[in-house]
Amino acid sequence: MTARLSPRLAAVVDALPLTSASRVLEVGCGPGAASRAVAQRLETGFVLAIDRSAAAIAQARAGSKAEIASGRMGVRCVAVESFVLEPGEPGFDIVFAVRVGALDGRHPAAGRRARGRLLAALAPGGRVFIDGGDPLRELFLDS
């Protein structure tokens, strides 16, 4: 189990198919606890934590100084339905989200936009996971 995480978030992080070199995108990172836990498992990989809330991103940045300084974590204030890779930024091997309405069906219009943005941000063979399984379920964007 990952330190300083709720049991629920620890189970989510434990369920991700991480490798030490994974490029990971967390959608709706809140204060960044899960992204920090992912960053701590990476050696050459990287996790980008995004959230639409500037306050959440400020908390994530403040609480993740060591992970950001190591180069294994970054944060960005953006809604998933507006997310685009920056020029030259490689795609992501794993995307995960917990309680994100645009991905779990609570906000269908935003979900349609979000799916297209995530599909464009995935590396070949990249996978998307959301809560609602045991503890995660895979979301297939092209179906």
CYANA upper distance limits for C-alpha pairs under 8 A (distance plus 0.5 A):
  1 MET  CA      7 PRO  CA      8.34
  1 MET  CA     10 ALA  CA      6.33
  1 MET  CA     11 ALA  CA      7.93
  1 MET  CA     14 ASP  CA      7.76
  2 THR  CA     10 ALA  CA      5.96
  2 THR  CA     13 VAL  CA      8.46
  2 THR  CA     14 ASP  CA      8.45
  2 THR  CA     37 ALA  CA      7.02
  3 ALA  CA     37 ALA  CA      8.39
  4 ARG  CA     33 ALA  CA      8.15
  5 LEU  CA      9 LEU  CA      6.44
  5 LEU  CA     10 ALA  CA      6.11
  5 LEU  CA     33 ALA  CA      7.03
  5 LEU  CA     34 ALA  CA      7.69
  5 LEU  CA     37 ALA  CA      8.50
  6 SER  CA     10 ALA  CA      6.57
  7 PRO  CA     11 ALA  CA      6.62
  8 ARG  CA     12 VAL  CA      6.92
  8 ARG  CA    135 PRO  CA      8.34
  9 LEU  CA     13 VAL  CA      6.71
  9 LEU  CA     34 ALA  CA      6.85
 10 ALA  CA     14 ASP  CA      6.51
 10 ALA  CA     34 ALA  CA      8.03
 11 ALA  CA     15 ALA  CA      6.59
 11 ALA  CA    135 PRO  CA      6.98
 12 VAL  CA     16 LEU  CA      7.09
 12 VAL  CA    131 ASP  CA      8.20
 12 VAL  CA    135 PRO  CA      6.37
 12 VAL  CA    136 LEU  CA      6.98
 13 VAL  CA     34 ALA  CA      7.14
 13 VAL  CA     37 ALA  CA      7.71
 13 VAL  CA     38 VAL  CA      7.14
 15 ALA  CA    135 PRO  CA      7.71
 15 ALA  CA    136 LEU  CA      7.57
 17 PRO  CA     94 ILE  CA      8.43
 18 LEU  CA     22 SER  CA      6.45
 18 LEU  CA     94 ILE  CA      8.39
 19 THR  CA     42 LEU  CA      7.58
 19 THR  CA     45 GLY  CA      8.43
 20 SER  CA     41 ARG  CA      6.99
 20 SER  CA     42 LEU  CA      4.85
 20 SER  CA     43 GLU  CA      5.47
 20 SER  CA     44 THR  CA      6.68
 20 SER  CA     45 GLY  CA      6.39
 21 ALA  CA     42 LEU  CA      6.67
 21 ALA  CA     43 GLU  CA      6.68
 21 ALA  CA     44 THR  CA      5.28
 21 ALA  CA     45 GLY  CA      4.29
 21 ALA  CA     46 PHE  CA      7.84
 22 SER  CA     42 LEU  CA      7.66
 22 SER  CA     44 THR  CA      8.23
 22 SER  CA     45 GLY  CA      5.20
 22 SER  CA     46 PHE  CA      7.01
 22 SER  CA     47 VAL  CA      8.50
 22 SER  CA     92 PHE  CA      8.27
 22 SER  CA     93 ASP  CA      6.58
 22 SER  CA     94 ILE  CA      7.76
 23 ARG  CA     45 GLY  CA      5.85
 23 ARG  CA     46 PHE  CA      5.39
 23 ARG  CA     47 VAL  CA      6.35
 23 ARG  CA     91 GLY  CA      8.00
 23 ARG  CA     92 PHE  CA      5.41
 23 ARG  CA     93 ASP  CA      5.73
 23 ARG  CA     94 ILE  CA      6.98
 24 VAL  CA     45 GLY  CA      8.35
 24 VAL  CA     46 PHE  CA      6.65
 24 VAL  CA     47 VAL  CA      4.97
 24 VAL  CA     48 LEU  CA      6.77
 24 VAL  CA     92 PHE  CA      6.00
 24 VAL  CA     93 ASP  CA      6.50
 24 VAL  CA     94 ILE  CA      5.27
 24 VAL  CA     95 VAL  CA      6.17
 24 VAL  CA     96 PHE  CA      8.28
 25 LEU  CA     47 VAL  CA      6.11
 25 LEU  CA     48 LEU  CA      5.37
 25 LEU  CA     49 ALA  CA      6.55
 25 LEU  CA     50 ILE  CA      8.00
 25 LEU  CA     92 PHE  CA      6.93
 25 LEU  CA     94 ILE  CA      6.81
 25 LEU  CA     95 VAL  CA      5.11
 25 LEU  CA     96 PHE  CA      6.91
 26 GLU  CA     35 SER  CA      7.13
 26 GLU  CA     47 VAL  CA      7.71
 26 GLU  CA     48 LEU  CA      6.73
 26 GLU  CA     49 ALA  CA      5.36
 26 GLU  CA     50 ILE  CA      6.65
 26 GLU  CA     95 VAL  CA      6.31
 26 GLU  CA     96 PHE  CA      5.56
 26 GLU  CA     97 ALA  CA      6.32
 27 VAL  CA     49 ALA  CA      6.96
 27 VAL  CA     50 ILE  CA      5.77
 27 VAL  CA     51 ASP  CA      6.75
 27 VAL  CA     80 VAL  CA      7.04
 27 VAL  CA     95 VAL  CA      7.75
 27 VAL  CA     96 PHE  CA      6.68
 27 VAL  CA     97 ALA  CA      5.43
 27 VAL  CA     98 VAL  CA      8.21
 27 VAL  CA    100 VAL  CA      7.92
 28 GLY  CA     49 ALA  CA      7.96
 28 GLY  CA     50 ILE  CA      6.27
 28 GLY  CA     51 ASP  CA      4.94
 28 GLY  CA     52 ARG  CA      7.61
 28 GLY  CA     80 VAL  CA      8.40
 28 GLY  CA     97 ALA  CA      6.78
 28 GLY  CA     98 VAL  CA      7.63
 28 GLY  CA     99 ARG  CA      8.28
 28 GLY  CA    100 VAL  CA      6.75
 29 CYS  CA     33 ALA  CA      8.14
 29 CYS  CA     34 ALA  CA      7.78
 29 CYS  CA     35 SER  CA      7.52
 29 CYS  CA     49 ALA  CA      6.01
 29 CYS  CA     50 ILE  CA      6.21
 29 CYS  CA     51 ASP  CA      6.06
 29 CYS  CA     56 ALA  CA      8.07
 29 CYS  CA     57 ILE  CA      8.39
 29 CYS  CA     60 ALA  CA      8.19
 29 CYS  CA     97 ALA  CA      8.21
 30 GLY  CA     51 ASP  CA      6.92
 30 GLY  CA     53 SER  CA      8.33
 30 GLY  CA     56 ALA  CA      5.34
 30 GLY  CA     57 ILE  CA      7.36
 30 GLY  CA     59 GLN  CA      8.20
 30 GLY  CA     60 ALA  CA      7.34
 31 PRO  CA     56 ALA  CA      5.72
 31 PRO  CA     57 ILE  CA      7.17
 31 PRO  CA     58 ALA  CA      8.34
 31 PRO  CA     59 GLN  CA      5.46
 31 PRO  CA     60 ALA  CA      4.77
 31 PRO  CA     63 GLY  CA      7.92
 32 GLY  CA     36 ARG  CA      6.60
 32 GLY  CA     49 ALA  CA      7.32
 32 GLY  CA     56 ALA  CA      8.45
 32 GLY  CA     57 ILE  CA      8.34
 32 GLY  CA     59 GLN  CA      7.90
 32 GLY  CA     60 ALA  CA      4.98
 32 GLY  CA     61 ARG  CA      8.29
 32 GLY  CA     63 GLY  CA      7.87
 32 GLY  CA     64 SER  CA      7.78
 33 ALA  CA     37 ALA  CA      6.85
 33 ALA  CA     60 ALA  CA      8.06
 34 ALA  CA     38 VAL  CA      6.74
 35 SER  CA     39 ALA  CA      6.56
 35 SER  CA     47 VAL  CA      6.97
 35 SER  CA     48 LEU  CA      8.04
 35 SER  CA     49 ALA  CA      6.69
 35 SER  CA     73 MET  CA      8.05
 36 ARG  CA     40 GLN  CA      6.71
 36 ARG  CA     64 SER  CA      6.93
 36 ARG  CA     67 GLU  CA      7.13
 36 ARG  CA     73 MET  CA      7.98
 37 ALA  CA     41 ARG  CA      7.25
 38 VAL  CA     42 LEU  CA      7.20
 38 VAL  CA     47 VAL  CA      7.51
 39 ALA  CA     45 GLY  CA      8.29
 39 ALA  CA     46 PHE  CA      7.14
 39 ALA  CA     47 VAL  CA      6.57
 39 ALA  CA     67 GLU  CA      6.90
 39 ALA  CA     72 ARG  CA      6.07
 39 ALA  CA     73 MET  CA      6.51
 40 GLN  CA     67 GLU  CA      7.83
 42 LEU  CA     46 PHE  CA      7.44
 42 LEU  CA     72 ARG  CA      7.47
 43 GLU  CA     72 ARG  CA      8.13
 44 THR  CA     72 ARG  CA      7.72
 45 GLY  CA     72 ARG  CA      6.68
 46 PHE  CA     71 GLY  CA      7.72
 46 PHE  CA     72 ARG  CA      4.90
 46 PHE  CA     73 MET  CA      5.98
 46 PHE  CA     74 GLY  CA      8.26
 47 VAL  CA     72 ARG  CA      6.70
 47 VAL  CA     73 MET  CA      5.29
 47 VAL  CA     74 GLY  CA      6.92
 48 LEU  CA     73 MET  CA      6.22
 48 LEU  CA     74 GLY  CA      5.25
 48 LEU  CA     75 VAL  CA      6.04
 48 LEU  CA     76 ARG  CA      7.83
 49 ALA  CA     73 MET  CA      7.97
 49 ALA  CA     74 GLY  CA      6.69
 49 ALA  CA     75 VAL  CA      5.20
 49 ALA  CA     76 ARG  CA      6.90
 50 ILE  CA     57 ILE  CA      7.82
 50 ILE  CA     75 VAL  CA      6.28
 50 ILE  CA     76 ARG  CA      5.46
 50 ILE  CA     77 CYS  CA      6.20
 50 ILE  CA     78 VAL  CA      6.55
 50 ILE  CA     79 ALA  CA      7.86
 50 ILE  CA     80 VAL  CA      8.17
 51 ASP  CA     56 ALA  CA      7.29
 51 ASP  CA     57 ILE  CA      6.87
 51 ASP  CA     76 ARG  CA      7.44
 51 ASP  CA     77 CYS  CA      5.85
 51 ASP  CA     78 VAL  CA      6.08
 51 ASP  CA     79 ALA  CA      6.42
 51 ASP  CA     80 VAL  CA      8.05
 52 ARG  CA     77 CYS  CA      6.00
 52 ARG  CA     78 VAL  CA      5.20
 52 ARG  CA     79 ALA  CA      4.81
 52 ARG  CA     80 VAL  CA      8.02
 53 SER  CA     57 ILE  CA      6.85
 53 SER  CA     77 CYS  CA      7.08
 53 SER  CA     78 VAL  CA      8.21
 54 ALA  CA     58 ALA  CA      6.62
 54 ALA  CA     77 CYS  CA      6.45
 55 ALA  CA     59 GLN  CA      6.83
 56 ALA  CA     60 ALA  CA      6.62
 57 ILE  CA     61 ARG  CA      6.47
 57 ILE  CA     75 VAL  CA      7.17
 57 ILE  CA     76 ARG  CA      7.35
 57 ILE  CA     77 CYS  CA      6.56
 58 ALA  CA     62 ALA  CA      6.58
 59 GLN  CA     63 GLY  CA      6.53
 60 ALA  CA     64 SER  CA      6.40
 60 ALA  CA     75 VAL  CA      7.78
 61 ARG  CA     65 LYS  CA      6.82
 61 ARG  CA     68 ILE  CA      8.31
 61 ARG  CA     75 VAL  CA      7.11
 64 SER  CA     68 ILE  CA      6.54
 64 SER  CA     73 MET  CA      8.48
 65 LYS  CA     69 ALA  CA      6.43
 66 ALA  CA     70 SER  CA      6.64
 67 GLU  CA     71 GLY  CA      7.14
 67 GLU  CA     72 ARG  CA      6.30
 67 GLU  CA     73 MET  CA      5.96
 68 ILE  CA     72 ARG  CA      6.62
 68 ILE  CA     73 MET  CA      5.18
 68 ILE  CA     74 GLY  CA      6.18
 69 ALA  CA     73 MET  CA      8.43
 78 VAL  CA     82 SER  CA      7.06
 78 VAL  CA     83 PHE  CA      6.68
 79 ALA  CA     83 PHE  CA      6.71
 80 VAL  CA    102 ALA  CA      8.31
 80 VAL  CA    114 ALA  CA      5.96
 80 VAL  CA    117 ARG  CA      7.75
 80 VAL  CA    118 LEU  CA      8.18
 81 GLU  CA    102 ALA  CA      8.22
 81 GLU  CA    110 ALA  CA      6.57
 81 GLU  CA    111 GLY  CA      7.72
 81 GLU  CA    113 ARG  CA      5.57
 81 GLU  CA    114 ALA  CA      4.41
 81 GLU  CA    115 ARG  CA      8.11
 81 GLU  CA    117 ARG  CA      6.77
 82 SER  CA    113 ARG  CA      8.28
 82 SER  CA    114 ALA  CA      7.74
 82 SER  CA    117 ARG  CA      7.52
 83 PHE  CA    114 ALA  CA      8.32
 83 PHE  CA    117 ARG  CA      6.52
 83 PHE  CA    118 LEU  CA      8.08
 84 VAL  CA    117 ARG  CA      6.94
 84 VAL  CA    120 ALA  CA      8.21
 84 VAL  CA    121 ALA  CA      7.23
 85 LEU  CA     89 GLU  CA      6.28
 85 LEU  CA     90 PRO  CA      8.04
 85 LEU  CA     91 GLY  CA      7.89
 85 LEU  CA    121 ALA  CA      6.62
 90 PRO  CA    123 ALA  CA      7.66
 91 GLY  CA    121 ALA  CA      5.57
 91 GLY  CA    122 LEU  CA      5.24
 91 GLY  CA    123 ALA  CA      4.72
 91 GLY  CA    124 PRO  CA      8.44
 92 PHE  CA    121 ALA  CA      6.77
 92 PHE  CA    122 LEU  CA      5.20
 92 PHE  CA    123 ALA  CA      5.50
 92 PHE  CA    126 GLY  CA      6.78
 93 ASP  CA    122 LEU  CA      6.73
 93 ASP  CA    123 ALA  CA      5.97
 93 ASP  CA    124 PRO  CA      8.11
 93 ASP  CA    125 GLY  CA      7.46
 93 ASP  CA    126 GLY  CA      4.68
 93 ASP  CA    127 ARG  CA      6.73
 94 ILE  CA    122 LEU  CA      8.13
 94 ILE  CA    126 GLY  CA      6.13
 94 ILE  CA    127 ARG  CA      5.54
 94 ILE  CA    128 VAL  CA      6.35
 94 ILE  CA    129 PHE  CA      8.14
 95 VAL  CA    122 LEU  CA      8.46
 95 VAL  CA    126 GLY  CA      8.29
 95 VAL  CA    127 ARG  CA      6.78
 95 VAL  CA    128 VAL  CA      5.11
 95 VAL  CA    129 PHE  CA      6.66
 96 PHE  CA    128 VAL  CA      6.24
 96 PHE  CA    129 PHE  CA      5.17
 96 PHE  CA    130 ILE  CA      6.09
 97 ALA  CA    103 LEU  CA      8.26
 97 ALA  CA    129 PHE  CA      7.03
 97 ALA  CA    130 ILE  CA      5.38
 97 ALA  CA    131 ASP  CA      7.24
 98 VAL  CA    130 ILE  CA      6.25
 98 VAL  CA    131 ASP  CA      5.67
 99 ARG  CA    104 ASP  CA      7.62
 99 ARG  CA    130 ILE  CA      8.37
 99 ARG  CA    131 ASP  CA      7.32
100 VAL  CA    104 ASP  CA      6.66
101 GLY  CA    105 GLY  CA      6.57
101 GLY  CA    106 ARG  CA      5.24
101 GLY  CA    107 HIS  CA      5.85
101 GLY  CA    111 GLY  CA      8.10
102 ALA  CA    106 ARG  CA      6.93
102 ALA  CA    107 HIS  CA      5.47
102 ALA  CA    108 PRO  CA      6.93
102 ALA  CA    109 ALA  CA      8.19
102 ALA  CA    110 ALA  CA      5.63
102 ALA  CA    111 GLY  CA      4.59
102 ALA  CA    112 ARG  CA      8.35
102 ALA  CA    114 ALA  CA      7.08
103 LEU  CA    107 HIS  CA      8.17
103 LEU  CA    111 GLY  CA      5.90
103 LEU  CA    114 ALA  CA      7.77
103 LEU  CA    115 ARG  CA      8.13
103 LEU  CA    130 ILE  CA      7.89
104 ASP  CA    111 GLY  CA      8.45
104 ASP  CA    130 ILE  CA      7.75
104 ASP  CA    131 ASP  CA      8.42
105 GLY  CA    111 GLY  CA      7.40
107 HIS  CA    111 GLY  CA      6.48
108 PRO  CA    112 ARG  CA      6.74
109 ALA  CA    113 ARG  CA      7.23
110 ALA  CA    114 ALA  CA      6.49
111 GLY  CA    115 ARG  CA      6.50
112 ARG  CA    116 GLY  CA      7.17
113 ARG  CA    117 ARG  CA      6.91
114 ALA  CA    118 LEU  CA      6.59
115 ARG  CA    119 LEU  CA      6.52
115 ARG  CA    141 LEU  CA      6.39
116 GLY  CA    120 ALA  CA      6.83
116 GLY  CA    141 LEU  CA      8.16
117 ARG  CA    121 ALA  CA      6.84
118 LEU  CA    122 LEU  CA      6.75
118 LEU  CA    141 LEU  CA      8.47
119 LEU  CA    141 LEU  CA      6.89
119 LEU  CA    142 ASP  CA      8.20
122 LEU  CA    126 GLY  CA      5.66
122 LEU  CA    127 ARG  CA      7.93
127 ARG  CA    138 GLU  CA      7.76
127 ARG  CA    139 LEU  CA      8.13
127 ARG  CA    140 PHE  CA      8.24
128 VAL  CA    138 GLU  CA      6.24
128 VAL  CA    139 LEU  CA      5.83
128 VAL  CA    140 PHE  CA      7.49
128 VAL  CA    141 LEU  CA      8.46
129 PHE  CA    136 LEU  CA      6.57
129 PHE  CA    137 ARG  CA      6.03
129 PHE  CA    138 GLU  CA      4.94
129 PHE  CA    139 LEU  CA      6.10
130 ILE  CA    136 LEU  CA      5.98
130 ILE  CA    137 ARG  CA      6.08
130 ILE  CA    138 GLU  CA      6.93
130 ILE  CA    139 LEU  CA      7.25
131 ASP  CA    135 PRO  CA      6.52
131 ASP  CA    136 LEU  CA      5.04
131 ASP  CA    137 ARG  CA      6.63
132 GLY  CA    136 LEU  CA      6.19
132 GLY  CA    137 ARG  CA      6.60
133 GLY  CA    137 ARG  CA      5.02
